[in-house]
Amino acid sequence: MLLYLDYDGVLHPDAVYLDARNQVYLRGYGTLFEHAALLEALLAPYPLLKIVLSTSWVRIKGFDRARRRLPQGLRERVIGATWHSRFMQDDQMLDWWVSQSSRYEQIRRDVERRQPGDWMALDDDERGWPSSEARHLVACDPMRGLGEWRTLEAFERRLAKRIVCDPGDLREADGAPPCLSSSVPNTPTSGGAG
């Protein structure tokens, strides 16, 4: 399972800017990466989940600098990004990326390249997401990100439904861990057991 992770509007409010010295700052309330520790804790039961950065921080600050801003537990899960510096040498790709593509299209391009068994995006940009792909997106309120309880609840629910834990986590006495679920996407659920 891959998690495509945006920063602005997810790990902190979306009001992020660069100052004259190219330093990142947050305008308004909150602090940069205020929800990063929360995300790290939410992902702890899912050791096989990997992260692909889908944030503009990679394009603007570079992959290594963007990755280093995450807590250690999240940094270790990062396997790449949707943006690659080689796109800077391709005018057509750069124009598409910056001026024409939606976040969904950028992620979809990466999904087609990596071909993960399953994937999810945590993002505040809902533009361009077709209804047929809505199950992959957990949309965040741009100013509250993961700090908004409905988003947090939706993300936890989607993780629990879609991720199978590391088989080493199975406990004979307790049965299956809480994160063990059907790996079949779009499995209908009802009010009953299942």
ABEGO torsion letter per residue (X at the ends): XBBBBBABGAABBABBBBBAAGBBBBBEBEBBGAAAAAAAAAAAABAABBBBBABAAAAAAEAAAAAAABBAAAAAABAEBABBAAAAABAAAAAAAAAABBAAAAAAAAAAAAGBABBBBBBABABGBBAAAAAABBBBBAAAEAABAAAAAAAAAAAAAABBBBAAABBAAAEBBAABBBABBGBBBBABBX
